[in-house]
Amino acid sequence: MTGQKVRLAADLAAFASRIGHEFQRPELLVRAVTHSSISSATRPSNERLEFLGDRVLGLTVATALFKADGTAPEGQLAPRFNALVRQETCADVAREIGLGEVLKLGRSEMLSGGRRKEALLGDAMEAVIAAVYLDAGFDAARDVILRLWGPRIAASAVIETRDAKSSLQEWAQARGLPPPSYIETGREGPDHQPVFTVEARLENGQSATGRAKGKRAAEQAAARALLDRMEQDVQD
């Protein structure tokens, strides 16, 4: 085994430890972290696993939400579910466990910052879930998902069902303004755990910034800050 393969095996073993699953078939994990930019006839990409992992994640999260709140109607459960399984959330989880560090990418994708791309990280996270499922069955995959998504699932019941970005867009539209724009103004921290600063800006010149782990969370924080500022201006 070459030095590069030894390092890859060690990195993947450390990653498996972070998600709490020891693979009996480590080749499944290798496939889950292989992007199409480096795939070949003998080295398949993670795209098929992504398809499967999306379904395993959806069933697990839907079941967890159903059990966590025995009184919530479908109209409340659906937006919570959508927020938990959306690509941005998958990417946030991927960053927390350092998935970007072990991705196998083609040179061009690597040079363009592929390890930090939201879509790429989200897809790979779903592929990893499928790899666990194929390696050890649904219970093992469910346990990994609940471990990684647990705090988000627990918090979802107390989070507003309408997010701040939607509320801000409706506020703008009601006043004949175009939708707000969101501009990334800063990024700090390591690649696997970045902290984003985003500015929410309206065409009328009003703006506010938000800071969070994950770009979408920072956008939400900026939208909420702008809504709060406008509410305060009305009270004053």
N, C-alpha and C positions, 0 to 999 in steps of 0.2 A: 504494500500500500504506500502510495506517495505521500510526501509531507503535506500536500494540499488536501488530500483525501482524509488524512489523519485529523487535520485541523477541522475540516468540515464535520467529521463524525463527532469530534469533541464538542463543537459548537451546537450541533443538533441534540446531542445528549444533554447539554446544559439547558437548551431551550425546552426539551421534553420535561426536564425536571421543574422548570418554571411553570409549566401548565399542569403539572401534577400527573403525568401519564408516562409510564415506561412502555415503549413500543416493543411488541414481540416481532413485528415486521417493520423494521426501521425504514425499509424502502418506501413505505407509504408516506412517511414524513418527508423523505427526500423529494418525492413527487409533489407533495403539497407545497413545498417552498420553491418549486421550479417554475419560473415564469416562461411564458410562451416565447419571449425574446431569446431564450437559450435552449429551447426544446428541439428535439429531433425525432426521427423515427424510432430510435432506441432509447430516447430520454423524453418521455411524454411530459407535457406541461400540467399545471394544476387546474386547468379549466373544467374538466369533467368533475373533479372533486369539489370544486367551487359550487357547481350545480347541486350536488348531493348535500353538501354541508349547509347550504342555504335552507334546505327543507328540514334537516335535523335541528338546526338552530330555531327555525320557526316553530316547530312542534314543541320543543322544550320550553321556549319563552312563553308561548301561548298557554301551555299547561301550568307553568309557574304563576303566571298572572291570574289565571282562572282560580287556582287554589289560594293565592295570597289575598284575594278580595272576593269574598263570597256574595257580596251584594252589588258590586259594580255592574251596570248594564253594558251591553255591547258597545254603546256609544262612547263609553269611557275606556273600555278595555282596548278598543281598536287603535286609538291614537297612542296609547302607552306601548302597545305591541309594535306599532310602526316606528316609534322612536327608538326602541331597543334593538330592532333588527336591521335598521337602515345602515347603509354603507358607512356613513360617518361614524356611527357607534362602533361598528366592527373595526374600523381603522383605529379608533381611539383605544380599544382593547388591545389591538395588535401592537400599538406603540408601547403600551404599559408593560407588555411581556417581551419587548425587544424582538418582535418578529422580523422587522425590517433588516436586522443585523444578519440574519441567516438566510435571507432570500437569495436564490440563484438567478442572476440576471445577465442578460446579454450586455456587451460593452456599451452600446449606445444608450440602453435603458439605464444602466448604472451611472453613466456620465450625466444624464439628464435628471438625476436625483430620484430615480425610481424607488429607492428604499424609503423615501418620505412621501410618495404619492398616495393620496387618500384612496383612490379607486384600487390601486394595486395592493395596498395593505388590507383593505376590506375584503377583496376577493381571496387573498391568501389566508386570511383568518377563517373564512368559510371552508377553504380547502383543508386546513388543519383540523377543523371539526370533523370533516368527512373522513380524514385519515384515522382519527381516533375511533370513529364509528366502525370503519371497516376492520380496524385492528382488534377491537375488543367488544364491539356491540353497542347498542343504544344506551345502556345504563352508564357505560364508561364515558361516552360522549356527553350525556346529560350531566354527569358529575363535573366534567371539565367546564361545560358552559355555565352551570350554576356557580361554580367557584369563581369564574372570571366575570360573569355578569351579575353575580349576587347583589352587590351594593346598588347597582343600577335598578335591578328588579325591585328591591326593597324600597328604593326612593321613588319609584314611578307612581306609586299610589298617592303620594302627597305633592307631586309635581303638577302644576297647572296643565290641564288637558290641551289648552290652546297655548302654543309657545309664543315667546316674545316676538319673534320675527314675523309670525302671522299677524299678530296684533298690530305691530308697527306698519306692516304693509296695508292693512285695512284702514288704519288711521290716515295714511298718506292718500289712499285711493278716495276716501270720503271727502278729501279736501282738494281733489283734482290734481294731485301730485303723482308723478311716476313712482314705482317701487323704490325703496331705499337701496343704496349701494353699500357694499361691504368691502373695505380695503384692508388688507393685511399690512400693518405698519411695523410689526416687530415679531421676531422669533428668537427665543432663547433656549438654552438647555441642550442636552444631548439628543441625537437623532431619534433614539427610542423613546424619549420622554420630553418632547418639546413643549414650551409654553408660548402660546400665540397671543399677540395683541392685535385687535381688529377695531377699525373705526366704522361705525354705522353713520351714514350721511344721507340727508334728505336734500332734495333740489332747492329747498328754500334756505339752505345754509346751515340748518341745525344739525348737530352731530354729537356723538359721544363715543367713548372707547370702552372696550371690554377686554379682559385678560383671562385666559383659562388654558388648561391642558387639553388640547384639541381645537382645531380651527372652528368647527361648528359650535362648540361650547363657547368660544370667544365671541362668535357672531351673536349668539343668543344673549350673552352678557352685555354686549354693546347695544343691542336692540332694547334690552330691559333698562339699561342706563339712560338711553334716549327717551324712552317712554316715561320713566320716572322724572327726568328733567322737565319734560313738557308738562307733566302733571303738576310739578312744583311751580312752574311758571304761571299756570292757570290759577293756582291757589294764591300766589303772591299778587 
